[in-house]
């Protein structure tokens, strides 16, 4: 499939995705913040093709909820 050097240079954990007709390759940062104090409470880094809804529940913090999202 690849020469011996190609797998060492390729990031095998990231993937391609298409959004609004544009191609994206790489990683995506998902964050949960405290709006009042502007502090990041939780974060997750995924490959580009992961939709925000797939990581949403993981980022929710029950101790940081004012009733609106």
N, C-alpha and C positions, 0 to 999 in steps of 0.2 A: 504494500500500500504506500508507505512513505519510505524515503531513504532513511538511513540511520540517524541523521542529524535533524530531520524535519520534526519528529515528535518532541525533541528537546526545545525547539523554538516556538512551538504552537501551544497556545493555552487551550487545553482540552476541556476545561470546566466552563467555558463561556460559549455562547451560541449567538446566531444571527436572529433578528426579528425585524418585522416591518410594521411601521406605525405611520399612518397618514401618508402612505406612498413613499416613505423614506426608509432606507435600510439602516439598521443599527447593529453594532457588534460590540460586545463587552459586558460590563456589569452595570447593575442598577442599585442605587442606595434607597432604602425605605427607612423613614424615621418617624418616631412618635415624640412630640415635644410638649412641654408645658407652656402653653401660650402666655400665661401671666408672667412667668419668670424667664421665658425664652431659653429653657434648658432642654437638651435632648434627654429623653427618659429611656427610650429603647431604640435599637436600630437593627437592620438586617441588610446584608449585601447578597444579591442574587445575580444570576446571569440575566442578560437583557430580555430574554423571552418570557420571564416570569411576570405574570400580571399582578398588579397591586392587590387585587382582591384575594389572591392566593396567600398573601403574607399578612393581610389585615388583622385577623384575629390574634396572631402571634404578637403583634405590636400593641394591642389594646392593653391598657394598664387599669385594672379595676380601682386602684387607689388614686388614680388621676382622672376622675370623670366628673364633669359638672353637669352631665345629663345631655349634652349635645356633642355631636361628632363633626 
